[in-house]
């Protein structure tokens, strides 16, 4: 299926902001955050450290690619969002700063379910704000990209 994106003039700022952000990122370590839509979960969000992240295109629209290790609760949450076409952001890619290695480790662990935003024995949540779409964006990151999922490709 094809999704409608914003008109060209609406993407100029996004394109330049993404280009500027990526020019100042040597080797990005990124954590994806997404709303959790599972009906039986008490946790509103999921997060996962991405095994890869890169820019694909700046024109005609800014496009990035990323990979998630499967199986993944975050991938399942993304698939549920992807099944309902929307122009709203469905996920946030948090590009971590050098002081956030703890977040990269935290969200690379599969044993954090059912409380992915809490470390075992730690009652302190990572500091974040919610985007306009209600998705966590971590404080003190190099940057955070609100994204819409355009395609999902299984890699074997």
C-alpha positions as CSV (number, residue, x, y, z in Angstrom):
1,X,0.0,0.0,0.0
2,X,1.1,3.6,-0.6
3,X,0.9,6.3,2.1
4,X,0.4,10.0,1.4
5,X,3.2,12.2,2.8
6,X,3.2,15.9,3.5
7,X,3.7,18.3,0.5
8,X,7.2,19.2,-0.5
9,X,7.2,22.6,1.1
10,X,6.2,21.1,4.5
11,X,9.2,18.8,4.4
12,X,11.9,21.4,3.7
13,X,12.4,22.1,7.5
14,X,12.3,18.4,8.3
15,X,14.8,17.6,5.6
16,X,17.3,20.3,6.7
17,X,16.8,19.4,10.4
18,X,17.5,15.8,9.7
19,X,20.6,16.6,7.5
20,X,22.0,18.9,10.3
21,X,21.3,16.3,13.0
22,X,23.0,13.5,11.0
23,X,26.0,15.6,10.2
24,X,26.7,16.0,13.9
25,X,26.3,12.3,14.7
26,X,29.5,10.2,14.2
27,X,28.1,6.7,14.7
28,X,24.5,6.8,16.0
29,X,23.3,4.6,18.8
30,X,19.5,4.8,18.7
31,X,16.6,3.6,20.7
32,X,13.2,3.3,19.1
33,X,10.2,4.2,21.3
34,X,6.6,3.3,20.3
35,X,3.2,3.3,22.0
36,X,2.2,-0.1,23.2
37,X,-1.2,-1.1,21.8
38,X,-1.4,-4.6,23.3
39,X,-4.7,-4.8,25.1
40,X,-3.4,-7.0,28.0
41,X,-0.4,-4.8,28.9
42,X,-0.3,-2.2,31.6
43,X,2.7,-0.5,30.1
44,X,1.9,2.3,27.7
45,X,5.3,2.2,25.8
46,X,7.9,-0.1,24.4
47,X,11.5,0.7,23.4
48,X,14.3,-1.2,21.7
49,X,18.0,-0.4,20.9
50,X,18.3,-0.5,17.1
51,X,20.8,-2.9,15.6
52,X,21.2,-0.5,12.7
53,X,20.1,3.0,11.8
54,X,20.9,5.2,8.7
55,X,19.6,7.9,6.4
56,X,18.3,6.7,3.0
57,X,17.1,9.8,1.3
58,X,16.6,13.5,1.9
59,X,14.6,14.1,-1.3
60,X,11.8,14.1,-2.1
61,X,11.2,13.2,1.6
62,X,13.5,12.5,4.5
63,X,13.6,8.7,4.8
64,X,15.6,6.6,7.3
65,X,16.0,2.9,7.7
66,X,16.5,0.8,10.8
67,X,16.6,-2.8,11.9
68,X,15.1,-4.5,14.9
69,X,16.1,-7.9,16.2
70,X,13.2,-10.3,15.9
71,X,11.1,-11.5,17.7
72,X,10.5,-8.2,19.4
73,X,7.6,-6.7,21.3
74,X,8.5,-3.3,19.8
75,X,8.3,-4.8,16.3
76,X,4.9,-6.2,17.2
77,X,3.7,-2.8,18.4
78,X,5.0,-1.2,15.2
79,X,3.1,-3.8,13.1
80,X,-0.1,-3.0,14.9
81,X,0.4,0.7,14.1
82,X,1.3,0.0,10.5
83,X,-1.9,-1.9,9.9
84,X,-3.9,1.4,10.3
85,X,-2.6,4.0,7.8
86,X,-2.1,7.4,9.4
87,X,0.0,10.5,8.6
88,X,0.8,10.8,12.3
89,X,4.1,9.8,13.7
90,X,4.0,6.2,15.0
91,X,7.5,5.9,16.5
92,X,10.4,8.0,17.7
93,X,14.0,7.3,16.9
94,X,16.0,8.7,19.9
95,X,19.7,9.3,18.8
96,X,21.5,8.9,22.1
97,X,24.3,11.1,23.3
98,X,27.6,9.8,24.6
99,X,26.3,10.1,28.2
100,X,23.3,7.8,27.5
101,X,25.1,4.4,27.1
102,X,22.9,3.2,30.0
103,X,19.8,3.7,27.8
104,X,21.3,1.7,25.0
105,X,22.0,-1.2,27.3
106,X,18.7,-0.9,29.1
107,X,16.7,-1.2,25.8
108,X,18.8,-3.9,24.3
109,X,17.7,-6.3,27.1
110,X,14.9,-8.7,26.3
111,X,14.3,-9.5,30.1
112,X,12.7,-6.1,30.9
113,X,9.2,-7.2,29.9
114,X,6.6,-6.3,31.2
115,X,8.1,-3.0,32.3
116,X,10.5,-2.0,29.5
117,X,11.1,1.5,30.9
118,X,12.3,0.2,34.3
119,X,15.5,-1.7,35.2
120,X,15.0,-4.5,37.7
121,X,15.5,-3.0,41.1
122,X,15.3,0.6,39.7
123,X,12.1,2.6,40.3
124,X,13.4,5.6,38.3
125,X,12.2,6.0,34.8
126,X,14.4,7.4,32.1
127,X,13.8,11.1,31.7
128,X,11.6,11.8,28.6
129,X,8.9,14.0,27.3
130,X,6.0,12.9,25.2
131,X,5.8,14.1,21.5
132,X,2.5,15.5,20.2
133,X,1.5,12.0,19.3
134,X,2.2,10.7,22.9
135,X,5.4,8.8,22.1
136,X,8.4,9.1,24.5
137,X,11.4,11.2,23.3
138,X,14.4,10.9,25.7
139,X,15.8,14.0,27.4
140,X,19.5,14.8,26.8
141,X,19.6,12.9,23.4
142,X,21.4,14.3,20.4
143,X,18.0,14.4,18.7
144,X,14.7,12.6,18.4
145,X,13.0,11.9,15.1
146,X,9.2,11.4,15.0
147,X,8.6,9.0,12.2
148,X,5.8,7.2,10.2
149,X,6.5,3.7,9.2
150,X,6.4,3.4,5.4
151,X,7.4,-0.2,4.9
152,X,8.5,-3.3,6.8
153,X,10.8,-5.8,5.2
154,X,11.7,-9.1,6.9
155,X,15.4,-9.8,6.6
156,X,16.4,-13.5,6.8
